[in-house]
Structure formats: C-alpha cells, structure tokens
Amino acid sequence: MSETAQTAPEGAGLHAPLARLLRPLVRLLVARGITFPALTDLLRELYVNVAEYDFALPGKEQTDSRVSLLTGIHRKEVRRLRGAGAPVSAVPATLSRTSRIIARWLADPAFTGPDGAPLPLPRVAEGDAPSFESLVAGVTRDLRPRAVLDEWLDRRLVFVDPLDRIVLAEAAYVPRADGNAEAQAYYFGRNLHDHIAAATANILGDAPRFLERAVHYDGLSADLAARLEARARELAMEALQQANREAHAACQGDAGGGHRWTFGLYVYTEAPPAARPRTDAEG
C-alpha cells in the first residue's frame, strides 16, 4: 500500500511540514546510532499508547479493533503493546536539585543584586546574610552545601573569585556543548515536547491557545546573522530571567497542585545549505 493511501486526506497537508520538522531529528538519530528499525519500534508503541489513552470514547472501553483502526497497526501487535505505557522522561535527581538551586539564585531577591544579577556568595556567612550554604539549605537538606559546591566546581557551573566568593558561571544557565549529557538529553526531550505540544494544541483547537511565534529574516549576510544571533541571546536571557524572578515570587504564596508551566525561547541561524537532492516532501 502506498504512503498516500495510508494517510487520511486531512493529514496529507502535514507531509511537507513533517519532513522539515523531522529532518534535524533524523540527523541526530543517525549520528547517535539509532537505526530506522529501532525508531519504528518506538513509534509503534507510541501510536498504540496515544490511540489507547488520548482517543478513547467517553463511557466506552477502548478495543483492540478501534486502536488498530486508528493506527493502522495489526490487532495482534496492538494486543501485545497495549497497557505498556508511554516512555516516561523522569527528571534526573541531580538535575532537579541543581535546577532548583540555580533558579533560586537567579530569582530570589536575597541572592540577587539591584540589577537582578546573581550575587557572588561567601561560602558561609554570619547571621541572615546570604551565602552559598544558606542558598543550598533553602532548597534541600539532603546534601551538604560543600558536596554541592564540589560537584558544581567540577562541572564548571561556579568558580571562586579572588575574594573567596562563589560566583555563578554563565555555563550554569547557558548550557555548554560539552556539558552534562544527561541534562542535555532530558531538556532536549522536555523542551521540544512542550514546543510541539503547544503548536499541536493550536492546530487541533478551535482557536490558538498558546503563544507560539517567531521572528525570522532570510537572505542575510553571515555578519548580520551573527550580530542578530548575539543580540537575540541577550534579549532571550533578559526575558527568561525576568520570567524566572516573577514565577519564583508567585510560587511563594501558591497553594500548589499538579499543573506545570513552561516559558521557552530559542535562537537559530543557518548557513546556506550544501548542495543535496531535495525531497518532494520538502517543497
């Protein structure tokens, strides 16, 4: 059966956007040794899981036949895969702890200066004065601040200045290419999931629900593209830090619950593509 015959007419218009969306992902998969059969196995599980839970009819039991109809996967395979649950991307413990401490350092007025920048902190301070020890203790009592400091120094998230103060390095909130692989993989999945989930909700909904916009210019010189990228980084960091400060302050009086919120930004520039055959799906 041809690809066209397997796709509902209302989905045909997504072929070209999907090819554009998936191309960098396929590049990553090939570079990391994830083969097409391995990806197919994962997609088969996800198709069954999404059909089983997201497309169940109210008051009716979801059947193997209906899941097979929705997904195009044989009922025998559906029966084998149902109930397996979708892959869960749990937050690594060290990443969760690190993110919470850094978020507080960037947002809490006790640990930031008049300009909102994170203050250099003494290791230990007398009384109620801010210190690295009080910063860590305010987030977790499970680890000694000294152990956190040693870990962060090793990862180059902080450094010690000539006055023996702990200074938050740019690498703490601008991830390095040679940074923690576990953290990169986690945020790769989380950030792209949330971006695609927002865009999908806007397409499937009656009206756009989430803000999902971009400013883009083509036909630029390499110099202008580089200058715009640098300026965009500055604007993005300002917006992220301001959002973090306001969210941190708002959380202090919140009753808590099961909801979560994400505010994300990205910056991208691209050189002219090398000569390569263009697929029909790319348009």
C-alpha atoms as an extended CHARMM CRD file, in Angstrom:
* protein
*
       283  EXT
         1         1  MET       CA              0.0000000000        0.0000000000        0.0000000000  PROA      1               0.0000000000
         2         2  SER       CA              1.4020000000        3.4010000000       -0.9310000000  PROA      2               0.0000000000
         3         3  GLU       CA              2.1450000000        6.1440000000        1.5870000000  PROA      3               0.0000000000
         4         4  THR       CA             -0.6120000000        8.3140000000        0.1170000000  PROA      4               0.0000000000
         5         5  ALA       CA             -3.1770000000        5.5460000000        0.5350000000  PROA      5               0.0000000000
         6         6  GLN       CA             -2.2190000000        5.0920000000        4.1840000000  PROA      6               0.0000000000
         7         7  THR       CA             -2.7700000000        8.7580000000        5.0370000000  PROA      7               0.0000000000
         8         8  ALA       CA             -6.1790000000       10.3190000000        5.5830000000  PROA      8               0.0000000000
         9         9  PRO       CA             -6.8540000000       13.2270000000        3.1660000000  PROA      9               0.0000000000
        10        10  GLU       CA             -6.9350000000       15.7600000000        6.0150000000  PROA      10              0.0000000000
        11        11  GLY       CA             -3.4190000000       14.6890000000        7.0220000000  PROA      11              0.0000000000
        12        12  ALA       CA             -1.8180000000       14.9820000000        3.5850000000  PROA      12              0.0000000000
        13        13  GLY       CA             -1.1070000000       18.6660000000        4.1180000000  PROA      13              0.0000000000
        14        14  LEU       CA              1.1970000000       17.7910000000        7.0110000000  PROA      14              0.0000000000
        15        15  HSD       CA              3.6590000000       15.7900000000        4.8910000000  PROA      15              0.0000000000
        16        16  ALA       CA              5.8890000000       18.7160000000        3.9200000000  PROA      16              0.0000000000
        17        17  PRO       CA              5.9080000000       20.3390000000        7.4130000000  PROA      17              0.0000000000
        18        18  LEU       CA              6.6750000000       16.9460000000        8.9690000000  PROA      18              0.0000000000
        19        19  ALA       CA              9.6010000000       16.3520000000        6.6190000000  PROA      19              0.0000000000
        20        20  ARG       CA             11.0480000000       19.7250000000        7.5850000000  PROA      20              0.0000000000
        21        21  LEU       CA             10.4140000000       19.1190000000       11.3030000000  PROA      21              0.0000000000
        22        22  LEU       CA             11.8430000000       15.5950000000       11.3340000000  PROA      22              0.0000000000
        23        23  ARG       CA             14.9720000000       16.1750000000        9.2530000000  PROA      23              0.0000000000
        24        24  PRO       CA             17.1640000000       17.5240000000       12.1190000000  PROA      24              0.0000000000
        25        25  LEU       CA             15.7760000000       14.8140000000       14.4090000000  PROA      25              0.0000000000
        26        26  VAL       CA             16.7100000000       12.0950000000       11.8960000000  PROA      26              0.0000000000
        27        27  ARG       CA             20.1730000000       13.6490000000       11.6390000000  PROA      27              0.0000000000
        28        28  LEU       CA             20.5480000000       13.3080000000       15.4220000000  PROA      28              0.0000000000
        29        29  LEU       CA             19.2580000000        9.7120000000       15.3830000000  PROA      29              0.0000000000
        30        30  VAL       CA             21.7030000000        8.6540000000       12.6620000000  PROA      30              0.0000000000
        31        31  ALA       CA             24.5700000000       10.4250000000       14.4400000000  PROA      31              0.0000000000
        32        32  ARG       CA             23.7480000000        8.6170000000       17.7050000000  PROA      32              0.0000000000
        33        33  GLY       CA             23.3120000000        5.1860000000       16.1200000000  PROA      33              0.0000000000
        34        34  ILE       CA             19.5250000000        4.9070000000       16.4760000000  PROA      34              0.0000000000
        35        35  THR       CA             18.5110000000        2.9190000000       13.4120000000  PROA      35              0.0000000000
        36        36  PHE       CA             15.2650000000        3.1330000000       11.4690000000  PROA      36              0.0000000000
        37        37  PRO       CA             14.0130000000       -0.2520000000       12.7910000000  PROA      37              0.0000000000
        38        38  ALA       CA             14.6570000000        0.9300000000       16.3690000000  PROA      38              0.0000000000
        39        39  LEU       CA             12.7190000000        4.1320000000       15.7250000000  PROA      39              0.0000000000
        40        40  THR       CA              9.9240000000        2.1370000000       14.1160000000  PROA      40              0.0000000000
        41        41  ASP       CA              9.5690000000        0.0160000000       17.2520000000  PROA      41              0.0000000000
        42        42  LEU       CA              9.3120000000        3.1450000000       19.4000000000  PROA      42              0.0000000000
        43        43  LEU       CA              6.7790000000        4.7920000000       17.0790000000  PROA      43              0.0000000000
        44        44  ARG       CA              4.6550000000        1.6410000000       17.0490000000  PROA      44              0.0000000000
        45        45  GLU       CA              4.4910000000        1.6860000000       20.8610000000  PROA      45              0.0000000000
        46        46  LEU       CA              3.6640000000        5.4020000000       20.9040000000  PROA      46              0.0000000000
        47        47  TYR       CA              0.9410000000        5.0970000000       18.2710000000  PROA      47              0.0000000000
        48        48  VAL       CA             -0.7870000000        2.3920000000       20.3030000000  PROA      48              0.0000000000
        49        49  ASN       CA             -0.3860000000        4.2990000000       23.5580000000  PROA      49              0.0000000000
        50        50  VAL       CA             -1.7330000000        7.5750000000       22.1570000000  PROA      50              0.0000000000
        51        51  ALA       CA             -4.6820000000        5.8870000000       20.4620000000  PROA      51              0.0000000000
        52        52  GLU       CA             -5.4730000000        3.8820000000       23.6050000000  PROA      52              0.0000000000
        53        53  TYR       CA             -5.4930000000        6.7860000000       26.0440000000  PROA      53              0.0000000000
        54        54  ASP       CA             -5.9120000000       10.0280000000       24.0780000000  PROA      54              0.0000000000
        55        55  PHE       CA             -8.6260000000        8.8360000000       21.6830000000  PROA      55              0.0000000000
        56        56  ALA       CA            -10.8000000000        6.7540000000       23.9820000000  PROA      56              0.0000000000
        57        57  LEU       CA            -14.5240000000        7.4280000000       23.6240000000  PROA      57              0.0000000000
        58        58  PRO       CA            -16.2800000000        8.6680000000       26.8090000000  PROA      58              0.0000000000
        59        59  GLY       CA            -18.0510000000        5.8470000000       28.6160000000  PROA      59              0.0000000000
        60        60  LYS       CA            -16.7790000000        3.1670000000       26.2410000000  PROA      60              0.0000000000
        61        61  GLU       CA            -13.9980000000        0.6620000000       26.6160000000  PROA      61              0.0000000000
        62        62  GLN       CA            -11.2110000000        1.1290000000       24.0970000000  PROA      62              0.0000000000
        63        63  THR       CA            -10.9380000000       -2.0310000000       21.9990000000  PROA      63              0.0000000000
        64        64  ASP       CA             -8.0460000000       -3.5890000000       20.0980000000  PROA      64              0.0000000000
        65        65  SER       CA            -10.0510000000       -3.2080000000       16.9070000000  PROA      65              0.0000000000
        66        66  ARG       CA            -10.5390000000        0.5240000000       17.3520000000  PROA      66              0.0000000000
        67        67  VAL       CA             -6.8830000000        1.0980000000       18.2430000000  PROA      67              0.0000000000
        68        68  SER       CA             -5.9370000000       -0.9140000000       15.1470000000  PROA      68              0.0000000000
        69        69  LEU       CA             -8.3160000000        1.1880000000       13.0280000000  PROA      69              0.0000000000
        70        70  LEU       CA             -6.8980000000        4.4630000000       14.3740000000  PROA      70              0.0000000000
        71        71  THR       CA             -3.2550000000        3.4870000000       13.9980000000  PROA      71              0.0000000000
        72        72  GLY       CA             -3.1170000000        1.0810000000       11.0590000000  PROA      72              0.0000000000
        73        73  ILE       CA             -1.2720000000       -1.4140000000       13.2720000000  PROA      73              0.0000000000
        74        74  HSD       CA             -2.3610000000       -5.0600000000       13.1730000000  PROA      74              0.0000000000
        75        75  ARG       CA             -4.5980000000       -6.1430000000       16.0690000000  PROA      75              0.0000000000
        76        76  LYS       CA             -2.0940000000       -8.8100000000       17.1100000000  PROA      76              0.0000000000
        77        77  GLU       CA              0.5560000000       -6.1360000000       17.6250000000  PROA      77              0.0000000000
        78        78  VAL       CA             -1.9500000000       -3.8240000000       19.3180000000  PROA      78              0.0000000000
        79        79  ARG       CA             -2.8650000000       -6.5630000000       21.7910000000  PROA      79              0.0000000000
        80        80  ARG       CA              0.8150000000       -7.1140000000       22.5950000000  PROA      80              0.0000000000
        81        81  LEU       CA              1.6120000000       -3.4390000000       23.1000000000  PROA      81              0.0000000000
        82        82  ARG       CA             -1.4910000000       -2.1700000000       24.9050000000  PROA      82              0.0000000000
        83        83  GLY       CA             -1.0300000000       -1.2310000000       28.5300000000  PROA      83              0.0000000000
        84        84  ALA       CA              2.7200000000       -0.8710000000       28.2360000000  PROA      84              0.0000000000
        85        85  GLY       CA              2.5160000000        2.8330000000       28.9990000000  PROA      85              0.0000000000
        86        86  ALA       CA              4.3120000000        5.6440000000       27.2290000000  PROA      86              0.0000000000
        87        87  PRO       CA              8.0270000000        6.1680000000       27.8970000000  PROA      87              0.0000000000
        88        88  VAL       CA              8.4170000000        8.4600000000       30.8920000000  PROA      88              0.0000000000
        89        89  SER       CA             11.1500000000       11.0970000000       30.9590000000  PROA      89              0.0000000000
        90        90  ALA       CA             11.7670000000       11.4570000000       34.6690000000  PROA      90              0.0000000000
        91        91  VAL       CA             13.8260000000       14.3710000000       35.9060000000  PROA      91              0.0000000000
        92        92  PRO       CA             17.2600000000       13.0690000000       36.9850000000  PROA      92              0.0000000000
        93        93  ALA       CA             17.6670000000       13.7080000000       40.7180000000  PROA      93              0.0000000000
        94        94  THR       CA             20.9010000000       15.6750000000       40.3790000000  PROA      94              0.0000000000
        95        95  LEU       CA             19.4540000000       17.7710000000       37.5580000000  PROA      95              0.0000000000
        96        96  SER       CA             16.2990000000       18.5850000000       39.5220000000  PROA      96              0.0000000000
        97        97  ARG       CA             18.3000000000       19.6730000000       42.5520000000  PROA      97              0.0000000000
        98        98  THR       CA             20.7400000000       21.7270000000       40.5010000000  PROA      98              0.0000000000
        99        99  SER       CA             17.9650000000       23.4500000000       38.5410000000  PROA      99              0.0000000000
       100       100  ARG       CA             16.0700000000       24.4070000000       41.6980000000  PROA      100             0.0000000000
       101       101  ILE       CA             19.1350000000       25.8740000000       43.3930000000  PROA      101             0.0000000000
       102       102  ILE       CA             20.2060000000       27.8410000000       40.3170000000  PROA      102             0.0000000000
       103       103  ALA       CA             16.6420000000       29.0710000000       39.7570000000  PROA      103             0.0000000000
       104       104  ARG       CA             16.5910000000       30.4200000000       43.3150000000  PROA      104             0.0000000000
       105       105  TRP       CA             19.9950000000       32.0680000000       42.8870000000  PROA      105             0.0000000000
       106       106  LEU       CA             18.7290000000       33.8250000000       39.7560000000  PROA      106             0.0000000000
       107       107  ALA       CA             15.3380000000       34.8330000000       41.1690000000  PROA      107             0.0000000000
       108       108  ASP       CA             15.3580000000       35.2960000000       44.9530000000  PROA      108             0.0000000000
       109       109  PRO       CA             15.9640000000       38.9870000000       45.8560000000  PROA      109             0.0000000000
       110       110  ALA       CA             18.0940000000       37.7920000000       48.7910000000  PROA      110             0.0000000000
       111       111  PHE       CA             20.6210000000       36.3310000000       46.3400000000  PROA      111             0.0000000000
       112       112  THR       CA             20.4620000000       38.8940000000       43.5160000000  PROA      112             0.0000000000
       113       113  GLY       CA             21.7310000000       42.4360000000       43.1740000000  PROA      113             0.0000000000
       114       114  PRO       CA             19.8150000000       45.6170000000       42.2460000000  PROA      114             0.0000000000
       115       115  ASP       CA             20.2470000000       44.7500000000       38.5690000000  PROA      115             0.0000000000
       116       116  GLY       CA             18.7960000000       41.2740000000       39.0950000000  PROA      116             0.0000000000
       117       117  ALA       CA             22.1330000000       39.5330000000       38.5220000000  PROA      117             0.0000000000
       118       118  PRO       CA             23.0880000000       36.6510000000       40.8490000000  PROA      118             0.0000000000
       119       119  LEU       CA             25.3290000000       37.8660000000       43.6790000000  PROA      119             0.0000000000
       120       120  PRO       CA             28.7620000000       36.3820000000       44.3920000000  PROA      120             0.0000000000
       121       121  LEU       CA             28.2220000000       34.4600000000       47.6240000000  PROA      121             0.0000000000
       122       122  PRO       CA             30.5660000000       33.7340000000       50.5230000000  PROA      122             0.0000000000
       123       123  ARG       CA             30.7280000000       30.0450000000       51.3660000000  PROA      123             0.0000000000
       124       124  VAL       CA             29.3470000000       30.6910000000       54.8560000000  PROA      124             0.0000000000
       125       125  ALA       CA             28.0460000000       33.9560000000       56.3010000000  PROA      125             0.0000000000
       126       126  GLU       CA             27.1610000000       35.0880000000       59.7720000000  PROA      126             0.0000000000
       127       127  GLY       CA             23.5570000000       35.6880000000       60.7610000000  PROA      127             0.0000000000
       128       128  ASP       CA             20.9900000000       36.0960000000       57.9870000000  PROA      128             0.0000000000
       129       129  ALA       CA             23.4430000000       37.3330000000       55.3460000000  PROA      129             0.0000000000
       130       130  PRO       CA             23.1870000000       35.4410000000       52.0510000000  PROA      130             0.0000000000
       131       131  SER       CA             25.7310000000       32.6740000000       51.4920000000  PROA      131             0.0000000000
       132       132  PHE       CA             26.1750000000       29.6270000000       49.3310000000  PROA      132             0.0000000000
       133       133  GLU       CA             25.3830000000       27.4790000000       52.3560000000  PROA      133             0.0000000000
       134       134  SER       CA             22.0560000000       29.2400000000       53.0090000000  PROA      134             0.0000000000
       135       135  LEU       CA             21.2090000000       29.1280000000       49.2880000000  PROA      135             0.0000000000
       136       136  VAL       CA             21.5670000000       25.3440000000       49.1490000000  PROA      136             0.0000000000
       137       137  ALA       CA             19.9840000000       24.7540000000       52.5660000000  PROA      137             0.0000000000
       138       138  GLY       CA             16.9130000000       26.7050000000       51.4770000000  PROA      138             0.0000000000
       139       139  VAL       CA             16.2990000000       24.2060000000       48.6730000000  PROA      139             0.0000000000
       140       140  THR       CA             17.4770000000       20.8580000000       50.0570000000  PROA      140             0.0000000000
       141       141  ARG       CA             18.6100000000       19.4640000000       53.3880000000  PROA      141             0.0000000000
       142       142  ASP       CA             19.5570000000       16.1160000000       51.8770000000  PROA      142             0.0000000000
       143       143  LEU       CA             23.0600000000       17.1690000000       50.8150000000  PROA      143             0.0000000000
       144       144  ARG       CA             25.7840000000       19.1940000000       52.4360000000  PROA      144             0.0000000000
       145       145  PRO       CA             26.4370000000       22.5210000000       50.6650000000  PROA      145             0.0000000000
       146       146  ARG       CA             30.1060000000       21.5560000000       50.4490000000  PROA      146             0.0000000000
       147       147  ALA       CA             29.2160000000       18.4690000000       48.4020000000  PROA      147             0.0000000000
       148       148  VAL       CA             27.0890000000       20.5860000000       46.0520000000  PROA      148             0.0000000000
       149       149  LEU       CA             29.9050000000       23.1190000000       45.7170000000  PROA      149             0.0000000000
       150       150  ASP       CA             32.4660000000       20.4280000000       44.8710000000  PROA      150             0.0000000000
       151       151  GLU       CA             30.1580000000       18.9870000000       42.2230000000  PROA      151             0.0000000000
       152       152  TRP       CA             29.4830000000       22.3970000000       40.6980000000  PROA      152             0.0000000000
       153       153  LEU       CA             33.1520000000       23.3570000000       40.6610000000  PROA      153             0.0000000000
       154       154  ASP       CA             33.9110000000       20.1130000000       38.8430000000  PROA      154             0.0000000000
       155       155  ARG       CA             31.1620000000       20.8320000000       36.3020000000  PROA      155             0.0000000000
       156       156  ARG       CA             32.2890000000       24.4680000000       35.9880000000  PROA      156             0.0000000000
       157       157  LEU       CA             28.8780000000       25.7930000000       36.9740000000  PROA      157             0.0000000000
       158       158  VAL       CA             30.5630000000       28.0650000000       39.5230000000  PROA      158             0.0000000000
       159       159  PHE       CA             34.0400000000       29.4170000000       40.2250000000  PROA      159             0.0000000000
       160       160  VAL       CA             35.7600000000       31.0280000000       43.2030000000  PROA      160             0.0000000000
       161       161  ASP       CA             36.7700000000       34.6760000000       42.8090000000  PROA      161             0.0000000000
       162       162  PRO       CA             39.8290000000       36.3610000000       44.4380000000  PROA      162             0.0000000000
       163       163  LEU       CA             37.6900000000       37.2800000000       47.4820000000  PROA      163             0.0000000000
       164       164  ASP       CA             36.8810000000       33.5810000000       48.0280000000  PROA      164             0.0000000000
       165       165  ARG       CA             33.2680000000       34.0860000000       46.9660000000  PROA      165             0.0000000000
       166       166  ILE       CA             31.2650000000       31.5830000000       44.9260000000  PROA      166             0.0000000000
       167       167  VAL       CA             30.2890000000       33.0540000000       41.5440000000  PROA      167             0.0000000000
       168       168  LEU       CA             27.6490000000       31.5630000000       39.2410000000  PROA      168             0.0000000000
       169       169  ALA       CA             29.2340000000       30.9020000000       35.8570000000  PROA      169             0.0000000000
       170       170  GLU       CA             27.4810000000       31.5240000000       32.5620000000  PROA      170             0.0000000000
       171       171  ALA       CA             27.6390000000       27.7750000000       31.9040000000  PROA      171             0.0000000000
       172       172  ALA       CA             25.0700000000       27.2900000000       34.6820000000  PROA      172             0.0000000000
       173       173  TYR       CA             22.2750000000       28.8280000000       32.6180000000  PROA      173             0.0000000000
       174       174  VAL       CA             23.7440000000       28.7740000000       29.1060000000  PROA      174             0.0000000000
       175       175  PRO       CA             24.4180000000       25.0410000000       28.5290000000  PROA      175             0.0000000000
       176       176  ARG       CA             27.8030000000       24.1810000000       27.0140000000  PROA      176             0.0000000000
       177       177  ALA       CA             28.2480000000       21.7680000000       24.1300000000  PROA      177             0.0000000000
       178       178  ASP       CA             30.4730000000       19.6360000000       26.3610000000  PROA      178             0.0000000000
       179       179  GLY       CA             28.0940000000       19.8630000000       29.3140000000  PROA      179             0.0000000000
       180       180  ASN       CA             26.2920000000       17.1340000000       31.2380000000  PROA      180             0.0000000000
       181       181  ALA       CA             24.9650000000       14.6420000000       28.6640000000  PROA      181             0.0000000000
       182       182  GLU       CA             22.1310000000       13.5220000000       30.9480000000  PROA      182             0.0000000000
       183       183  ALA       CA             20.9320000000       17.1060000000       31.3740000000  PROA      183             0.0000000000
       184       184  GLN       CA             21.1660000000       17.8020000000       27.6400000000  PROA      184             0.0000000000
       185       185  ALA       CA             19.1320000000       14.6950000000       26.7920000000  PROA      185             0.0000000000
       186       186  TYR       CA             16.4850000000       15.4790000000       29.3990000000  PROA      186             0.0000000000
       187       187  TYR       CA             15.9490000000       19.0760000000       28.2870000000  PROA      187             0.0000000000
       188       188  PHE       CA             16.0990000000       18.0320000000       24.6380000000  PROA      188             0.0000000000
       189       189  GLY       CA             13.0380000000       15.8690000000       25.2330000000  PROA      189             0.0000000000
       190       190  ARG       CA             11.2450000000       18.2280000000       27.5990000000  PROA      190             0.0000000000
       191       191  ASN       CA             11.7070000000       21.4760000000       25.6700000000  PROA      191             0.0000000000
       192       192  LEU       CA             10.8960000000       20.0700000000       22.2350000000  PROA      192             0.0000000000
       193       193  HSD       CA              7.9100000000       18.1900000000       23.6770000000  PROA      193             0.0000000000
       194       194  ASP       CA              6.4530000000       21.3750000000       25.1430000000  PROA      194             0.0000000000
       195       195  HSD       CA              7.0580000000       23.3950000000       21.9700000000  PROA      195             0.0000000000
       196       196  ILE       CA              5.4860000000       20.7600000000       19.7190000000  PROA      196             0.0000000000
       197       197  ALA       CA              2.6410000000       20.1690000000       22.2070000000  PROA      197             0.0000000000
       198       198  ALA       CA              1.7960000000       23.8900000000       22.1510000000  PROA      198             0.0000000000
       199       199  ALA       CA              1.8570000000       24.0360000000       18.3460000000  PROA      199             0.0000000000
       200       200  THR       CA             -0.2250000000       20.8410000000       18.1000000000  PROA      200             0.0000000000
       201       201  ALA       CA             -2.8340000000       22.1790000000       20.5120000000  PROA      201             0.0000000000
       202       202  ASN       CA             -3.0910000000       25.3220000000       18.3950000000  PROA      202             0.0000000000
       203       203  ILE       CA             -3.6570000000       23.2980000000       15.2170000000  PROA      203             0.0000000000
       204       204  LEU       CA             -6.2000000000       20.8960000000       16.7330000000  PROA      204             0.0000000000
       205       205  GLY       CA             -8.0750000000       23.5060000000       18.7700000000  PROA      205             0.0000000000
       206       206  ASP       CA            -10.8200000000       25.8330000000       17.5680000000  PROA      206             0.0000000000
       207       207  ALA       CA             -8.5890000000       28.8340000000       18.2800000000  PROA      207             0.0000000000
       208       208  PRO       CA             -4.8850000000       29.2360000000       19.1240000000  PROA      208             0.0000000000
       209       209  ARG       CA             -4.4920000000       28.5720000000       22.8450000000  PROA      209             0.0000000000
       210       210  PHE       CA             -0.7670000000       29.0240000000       23.3600000000  PROA      210             0.0000000000
       211       211  LEU       CA              1.6510000000       31.7280000000       22.2700000000  PROA      211             0.0000000000
       212       212  GLU       CA              3.9230000000       30.1690000000       19.6440000000  PROA      212             0.0000000000
       213       213  ARG       CA              5.5450000000       32.7690000000       17.4430000000  PROA      213             0.0000000000
       214       214  ALA       CA              8.9260000000       33.5330000000       15.8680000000  PROA      214             0.0000000000
       215       215  VAL       CA             10.6700000000       36.4630000000       14.1670000000  PROA      215             0.0000000000
       216       216  HSD       CA             12.6420000000       35.3640000000       11.0970000000  PROA      216             0.0000000000
       217       217  TYR       CA             14.5450000000       37.0020000000        8.2290000000  PROA      217             0.0000000000
       218       218  ASP       CA             16.0750000000       35.2840000000        5.1960000000  PROA      218             0.0000000000
       219       219  GLY       CA             18.7320000000       36.3850000000        2.7250000000  PROA      219             0.0000000000
       220       220  LEU       CA             21.1010000000       37.8170000000        5.3510000000  PROA      220             0.0000000000
       221       221  SER       CA             24.8660000000       38.1930000000        5.2600000000  PROA      221             0.0000000000
       222       222  ALA       CA             26.9020000000       35.9970000000        7.6140000000  PROA      222             0.0000000000
       223       223  ASP       CA             27.9150000000       39.0950000000        9.6150000000  PROA      223             0.0000000000
       224       224  LEU       CA             24.3570000000       40.3180000000       10.1510000000  PROA      224             0.0000000000
       225       225  ALA       CA             23.1380000000       36.8180000000       11.0340000000  PROA      225             0.0000000000
       226       226  ALA       CA             25.8730000000       36.5720000000       13.6850000000  PROA      226             0.0000000000
       227       227  ARG       CA             25.0490000000       40.0220000000       15.1090000000  PROA      227             0.0000000000
       228       228  LEU       CA             21.3230000000       39.2720000000       15.2520000000  PROA      228             0.0000000000
       229       229  GLU       CA             22.0410000000       35.9580000000       16.9540000000  PROA      229             0.0000000000
       230       230  ALA       CA             24.1650000000       37.6500000000       19.6160000000  PROA      230             0.0000000000
       231       231  ARG       CA             21.5220000000       40.3240000000       20.2700000000  PROA      231             0.0000000000
       232       232  ALA       CA             18.7500000000       37.7340000000       20.3490000000  PROA      232             0.0000000000
       233       233  ARG       CA             20.6690000000       35.7970000000       23.0160000000  PROA      233             0.0000000000
       234       234  GLU       CA             20.8100000000       38.9280000000       25.1740000000  PROA      234             0.0000000000
       235       235  LEU       CA             17.0870000000       39.6200000000       24.7680000000  PROA      235             0.0000000000
       236       236  ALA       CA             16.2090000000       35.9830000000       25.4170000000  PROA      236             0.0000000000
       237       237  MET       CA             18.2550000000       35.7870000000       28.6230000000  PROA      237             0.0000000000
       238       238  GLU       CA             16.6780000000       39.0080000000       29.8920000000  PROA      238             0.0000000000
       239       239  ALA       CA             13.1920000000       37.6400000000       29.2470000000  PROA      239             0.0000000000
       240       240  LEU       CA             13.9760000000       34.2450000000       30.8220000000  PROA      240             0.0000000000
       241       241  GLN       CA             15.4930000000       35.7880000000       33.9430000000  PROA      241             0.0000000000
       242       242  GLN       CA             12.5680000000       38.1770000000       34.3790000000  PROA      242             0.0000000000
       243       243  ALA       CA             10.0620000000       35.3330000000       33.9450000000  PROA      243             0.0000000000
       244       244  ASN       CA             12.0070000000       33.2340000000       36.4510000000  PROA      244             0.0000000000
       245       245  ARG       CA             12.0010000000       36.0470000000       39.0350000000  PROA      245             0.0000000000
       246       246  GLU       CA              8.2560000000       36.6030000000       38.7230000000  PROA      246             0.0000000000
       247       247  ALA       CA              7.4630000000       32.8780000000       38.7960000000  PROA      247             0.0000000000
       248       248  HSD       CA              9.6970000000       32.3390000000       41.8360000000  PROA      248             0.0000000000
       249       249  ALA       CA              7.9790000000       35.1780000000       43.7100000000  PROA      249             0.0000000000
       250       250  ALA       CA              4.4980000000       33.9520000000       42.7420000000  PROA      250             0.0000000000
       251       251  CYS       CA              5.2660000000       30.4020000000       43.9010000000  PROA      251             0.0000000000
       252       252  GLN       CA              5.9220000000       31.5970000000       47.4490000000  PROA      252             0.0000000000
       253       253  GLY       CA              2.2010000000       32.1760000000       48.0420000000  PROA      253             0.0000000000
       254       254  ASP       CA              0.7960000000       29.4140000000       45.8350000000  PROA      254             0.0000000000
       255       255  ALA       CA             -1.1250000000       26.5160000000       47.3590000000  PROA      255             0.0000000000
       256       256  GLY       CA              0.4830000000       24.0750000000       44.9370000000  PROA      256             0.0000000000
       257       257  GLY       CA             -1.0550000000       21.4470000000       42.6770000000  PROA      257             0.0000000000
       258       258  GLY       CA             -0.4640000000       19.1980000000       39.6910000000  PROA      258             0.0000000000
       259       259  HSD       CA             -0.1140000000       21.8040000000       36.9460000000  PROA      259             0.0000000000
       260       260  ARG       CA              3.1390000000       22.8700000000       35.3190000000  PROA      260             0.0000000000
       261       261  TRP       CA              4.1390000000       25.8940000000       33.2380000000  PROA      261             0.0000000000
       262       262  THR       CA              6.9030000000       26.4720000000       30.6980000000  PROA      262             0.0000000000
       263       263  PHE       CA              8.1850000000       29.6770000000       29.1470000000  PROA      263             0.0000000000
       264       264  GLY       CA             10.7670000000       28.9060000000       26.4690000000  PROA      264             0.0000000000
       265       265  LEU       CA             12.7970000000       30.7300000000       23.8480000000  PROA      265             0.0000000000
       266       266  TYR       CA             15.1420000000       29.5950000000       21.1100000000  PROA      266             0.0000000000
       267       267  VAL       CA             17.5460000000       31.2860000000       18.7070000000  PROA      267             0.0000000000
       268       268  TYR       CA             18.7230000000       29.6960000000       15.4640000000  PROA      268             0.0000000000
       269       269  THR       CA             20.7980000000       30.7620000000       12.4710000000  PROA      269             0.0000000000
       270       270  GLU       CA             21.6200000000       28.6940000000        9.4130000000  PROA      270             0.0000000000
       271       271  ALA       CA             24.1960000000       28.9420000000        6.6720000000  PROA      271             0.0000000000
       272       272  PRO       CA             23.1890000000       28.2820000000        3.0440000000  PROA      272             0.0000000000
       273       273  PRO       CA             22.5830000000       24.5200000000        2.7480000000  PROA      273             0.0000000000
       274       274  ALA       CA             25.1430000000       22.3830000000        0.9610000000  PROA      274             0.0000000000
       275       275  ALA       CA             24.0130000000       21.0390000000       -2.3840000000  PROA      275             0.0000000000
       276       276  ARG       CA             21.8600000000       17.9820000000       -1.7970000000  PROA      276             0.0000000000
       277       277  PRO       CA             18.8780000000       16.3820000000       -3.5380000000  PROA      277             0.0000000000
       278       278  ARG       CA             15.6100000000       17.8840000000       -2.3980000000  PROA      278             0.0000000000
       279       279  THR       CA             12.7960000000       15.5390000000       -1.4390000000  PROA      279             0.0000000000
       280       280  ASP       CA              9.3100000000       16.1750000000       -2.8110000000  PROA      280             0.0000000000
       281       281  ALA       CA              8.0430000000       16.4410000000        0.7820000000  PROA      281             0.0000000000
       282       282  GLU       CA             10.2810000000       19.4470000000        1.4420000000  PROA      282             0.0000000000
       283       283  GLY       CA              8.5310000000       21.5090000000       -1.2050000000  PROA      283             0.0000000000
